[in-house]
Amino acid sequence: MGTTYLKRQKEMKRLEKQRQKTERRAQKKLANRAQSEIPAESTSPVGNETPITSTQPVGTTEVTPDVPSRSSLS
């Protein structure tokens, strides 16, 4: 066998390893994204969400006595 053939085979093997490494990185990145999204999804169940309703009638505002309003600050 000639040296050129062996060099070509060596280069092909190197390129194949590089492709596999890139593939592993992409899979690992996707796995990390999926793991980081799991806690966020588990806090609010999908499909069982209920709308948040206010106990206060529409058009009224609640004022707390210990917090001054903005108009009194000026």
C-alpha positions in Angstrom: 0.0 0.0 0.0 1.1 3.5 -0.8 1.6 6.2 1.8 -1.1 8.3 0.1 -3.7 5.6 0.7 -2.8 5.3 4.4 -2.8 9.1 4.9 -6.2 9.2 3.3 -7.5 6.4 5.5 -6.1 8.2 8.6 -7.8 11.5 7.6 -11.1 9.7 7.0 -10.9 8.2 10.4 -10.1 11.6 12.0 -13.1 13.2 10.2 -15.4 10.4 11.3 -14.3 10.9 15.0 -14.8 14.6 14.6 -18.4 14.1 13.3 -19.2 11.7 16.2 -17.9 14.1 18.7 -20.0 16.9 17.3 -23.0 14.6 17.4 -22.4 13.7 21.0 -22.1 17.4 21.9 -25.4 18.2 20.2 -27.2 15.3 22.0 -25.7 16.4 25.3 -26.8 20.0 24.8 -30.4 18.8 24.0 -30.4 16.6 27.1 -29.3 19.5 29.3 -32.0 21.7 27.8 -34.6 19.1 28.4 -33.5 18.6 32.0 -33.6 22.4 32.6 -37.1 22.7 31.2 -38.5 19.8 33.3 -38.6 21.8 36.6 -40.3 24.8 34.9 -43.0 22.5 33.4 -43.6 20.6 36.6 -44.6 23.8 38.5 -47.6 24.4 36.3 -49.4 21.3 35.2 -50.4 21.4 31.5 -54.0 21.1 30.8 -55.1 21.6 34.4 -54.6 25.3 34.6 -57.4 27.4 36.1 -57.7 31.1 35.4 -56.8 33.3 38.3 -59.9 35.3 39.3 -60.0 38.3 41.5 -62.3 38.4 44.5 -62.6 42.1 44.1 -65.4 43.6 41.9 -64.4 45.0 38.6 -63.6 48.8 38.6 -62.7 49.0 42.3 -59.2 49.4 43.8 -57.9 48.3 47.1 -55.9 50.7 49.2 -53.9 49.5 52.1 -53.6 51.9 55.0 -49.9 51.4 55.8 -48.8 52.2 52.2 -49.1 55.8 51.2 -50.6 56.5 47.7 -48.5 58.1 45.0 -50.5 61.3 45.1 -49.7 62.0 48.7 -46.0 61.5 48.1 -45.7 64.5 45.7 
